Amino acid sequence: MQTFIASVVVFGLLIFFHELGHFLVAKRVGILVHEFSLGFGPKIFGIRRGETIYNLRLLPLGGFVRMAGMDPNEEENDIPVEKAFNHKTALQRAAVIIAGPLMNFVLAAVLFALVIMMQGIPVASTKVGEVISGYPAQQAGMQAGDKIVAVNDKPVQDWNELVGEVNKYQGEPVKLNVLRDSQELQLTVTTMKDQSGRYMIGIRADEKETFIKKMNPLAAMAEGTVYTGKVTVFILVYIGQMITGGGEVDLGGPIRVVSEISKAAAFGPFQVMQLAAFLSINLGLFNLFPIPALDGSRVLFLLWEKISGRPVDPSRESFIHLVGFGLLLLLMVVITYNDVVSIMFDK
């Protein structure tokens, strides 16, 4: 039951934010939205607010936003032209489409921020682990084991704060308050520029000396955004390695995702939140790929329309997306089969 609840919450959250992105931008540019649905299949619950029906459907494996003028076969007699998707500019339509994947990155940043704010993150203290030979810190008499508590009388609590403060003084003398054997010393060190362009004094942190640091909402959101960017780059690099043959091909479908959610749920809500953030980034990236039936390919068609000055024939575009959707389903069947075999083998 725990796995089921966690899986429904995670899938629901990812889908909701994705579709919410489409919905909000569609409303913003004046498109009539007929329906906002979470899930597929029979309707469990629905409510109308204004011109939009909000539905919860039986199968929690997707969702959709049905907009006026998006279906080329839709009758538009009762729809104001200015509220139809296909009568908006190419840039407006592209914004509506790309907003879905982008909201997945926003969700990831928010989830990481919540974890950082509530649970905290391990950070290095200001204890010196190594003094680099030939650098200003050694010349000033700094030793491994020293703990720096202030830079020019400004207290520093962790290594990142220390680095940030030192880097402010470019080639200038810096006064450091240092604790050594319970005694406080004052050392003056002149920063020097390294090959990367940063100003440093020549010390490394003691990696064994860490503590859990909690952040306020604003700082946590900034850290969550940075971490989202790092994870995104990591995933892109890994995908590049898989394509070029430099990395092992490792794809997973819904069954594997549920399995990973089950493992995370056993460790608690914070692990589930971190996994959900990672999955949200994956979902956002996947949808941005220029593969037929995905958001990325729709943006590509709109880009072509913007460049050429004429839209792609709607029936041809629909056919291409239909073929792409079929291939994606086939790929999902293969991945699901591999997931089942892998899980059974592991057991």
Secondary structure, DSSP 8 states (H G I E B T S, - for coil): -HHHHHHHHHHHHHHHHHHHHHHHHHHHTT--EEEEEEEEEEEEEEEEETTEEEEEEEEEEEEEEEETT-STTS--TTS-GGG-GGGS-HHHHHHHHHHHHHHHHHHHHHHHHHHHHHT-EEEE-SBEEEE-TTSHHHHTT--TT-EEEEETTEE--SHHHHHHHHTTSSSSEEEEEEEETTEEEEEEEE-EE-TTS-EE-SEEE-TT-EEEE---HHHHHHHHHHHHHHHHHHHHHHHHHHHHTSS------HHHHHHHHHHHHHH-HHHHHHHHHHHHHHHHHHHHS--TTSHHHHHHHHHHHHHHSS---HHHHHHHHHHHHHHHHHHHHHHHHHHHHHHHHH-
